[in-house]
Amino acid sequence: MKSKIERIAELVRKFFQGDRFAHSVGIELLEASEGKARAKLAIREVHLNAFHTVHGAAIYALADFAGGIAANSNGNSAVAVNCNISFLKAVSKGDLFAEASEITNNRKLASYIIRITDEKNDLIAIVQALAYKKGTLPAANDPTLAAEIR
């Protein structure tokens, strides 16, 4: 039998399957657990800017998705209120990975560090994010999904 934390992580995965933007740009969720998430973006031509490197918006979208999963992984409905990104290395091909980790979690605010790396584990960007917890994740109010986490 799955633990409550594992059931909540599964609920969050199901909820974020409805993230149409992440799906349209090719972001894939690899792992989710309490306060953590890992996602992948396979670089395509559409992700490149005029310099033929991955556009900062594509890198940020990957970070935001992983951070969002981590911030909502305990069943709270949380949204980003502040993010600071530092782009450290340009990349033009291959896969990018985002790994989000919770740093603090208080009553209304939680903070995260999201590391963006390439296939060689080189650091491409780093993000510090602050999330505001609004309440319960909307999917948890769906009786069929909520029953899964009880």
Secondary structure, 3 states (H helix, E strand, C coil): CCCHHHHHHHHHHHHHCCCHHHHHHCEEEEEEECCEEEEEEECCHHHECCCCCECHHHHHHHHHHHHHHHHHCCCEEEEEEEEEEEECCCCCCCEEEEEEEEEEECCCEEEEEEEEEECCCCEEEEEEEEEEEEEECHHHHCHHHHHHHC
